[in-house]
Amino acid sequence: MRVTPSLAFALALLLPAAPGAAQDTDSELVARVLRTTPLIDGHNDLPWEIRDAAGRDVEAYDLRSTTPGHTDLDRLSAGGVGGQFWSIYVPCDAVGEGAAKVQLEQIDIAQRIFRLYPDAFGEAFSASDVMAEFGRGRIASLMGMEGGHVIENSLGALRAFHHAGARYLTLTHGCNTDWADSATDVPVHGGLTDFGREVVGEMNRLGMLVDLSHTSPETMHDVLDVVEAPVIYSHSSARAVTDHVRNVPDDVLRRLPDNGGVVMVTFVPGFVSEAVRTFEGPAEEAPRAVLSDVADHIEHIRSVAGIEHVGLGGDFDGISSVVRGLEDVSTYPALLEELERRGWTESELRALVGENVLRVMREAEAAAARIQKERPPSTATIEALDGDGLSVGPGVER
């Protein structure tokens, strides 16, 4: 029998410890949740890590060994990961060399990862695919595009990327697009433009998840005004807890129950710790974000938006520093145990780790099936709707 990472995790939870071995520290409740519900993380930058660290050589970046980054097969197994949106990130400064070309290269890297480790990864395109791959003991692997600049203002390109397997698009990254404002750039549109609204509508028609991480609050509100399916935040936290522009304000969180969307809480230290965000002293005296900070963000989103609207989006391999206690993909059980200690029930943990995201996917798929009966693919152009587009600037964080 070939033992996959997910199967190895399940067996480790079921088999008794060898005589003299340390007792498993995972709680019975957390172990049961991870055996039976796929833990679906919203954002992992492994494809870019391989591009950056191994020159796009997927085989050289051997996931069967301990990698220099945050992700490998053994650590995915230890973390109980059952599904992953792999970020196929393209930096803003790729616009000059052809962002669409770089995007295709990132899709190629992700797909080569899936093919190189067929026992570990099963490519998924829908909620039913996720459950099927989880049932086979493989990590359901989906691709998410990070940064709307990659479509180069073309709805045809958007459709082609969806056909190639991309299942979400983060509308902006560190820079504005010609049709939407970013959280970390000087606003120029006041949110979405008319073409931006057309992009959102076409994503809904395709069944591609609209990802609002990296967008400005004005863009978030504009999207929620027009979107026809639940949105996601693939890797964001709560702004009321840590006042970082990449986090989600409470006035947006309060709109999520009507939309049905999910905020997948990220583990970026400066996004989850106000002490880290505001520190300006010498590096050796810098404070550290800790696991309980992340739990605080999860609980805040639950209190404002509801348990149905929170998930996990670590941003592993996209961050240079880590939260103490959440150093890599092996550490999700520790976070769940912290929430259990805070009184979270089994059903609430199931919602957090995967059920909420699966519901969003199913609702987006149902919306797409309805919309495709109502309207054909859009042939609108940015020139027709907005006039001449604006140039985008470089971003800084992936």
Secondary structure, DSSP 8 states (H G I E B T S, - for coil): ----HHHHHHHHHHS---TT-----S-HHHHHHHHHS-EEEEEE-HHHHHHHHHTT-TTTS-TTS--SSS--HHHHHHHTEEEEEEEEE--GGGGGG-HHHHHHHHHHHHHHHHHH-TTTEEE--SHHHHHHHHHTTSEEEEEEEE-GGGGTT-HHHHHHHHHTTEEEEES--SS--SSB-BTTS--SSSSB-HHHHHHHHHHHHHT-EEE-TTB-HHHHHHHHHH-SS--EESS--BTTTS--TTSB-HHHHTTHHHHT-EEEE---HHHH-HHHHH--S-GGG----BHHHHHHHHHHHHHHH-GGGEEE---BTS-SS-BBTB-STT-HHHHHHHHHHTT--HHHHHIIIIIHHHHHHHHHHHHHHHHHHH-------HHHHHSS----------
